[in-house]
Amino acid sequence: MSKKQVREPSLGERLRRLRKAKGLTLAQLAERVGRSEAYL
């Protein structure tokens, strides 16, 4: 039996999923954490 490798989501993918689950736009998240959208 071959084992299927499961790729861990990247930090960016995790952030996007959590941000959307909270109903925040990227601009709103950036403002809340004190960073630019480009940084995030």
C-alpha positions, 0 to 999 in steps of 0.5 A: 500500500502506498502512503499518500503524502498530505501537504500542510497548508502554507501560512498564507493559505491558513491566514486566508482561511481564518480571515475569511472565516471571521468575515474580514477583508485583507484591508480590515485584517491589515488595519487590525494588525498594524501592517500593510496589505502588501505585507500580509 
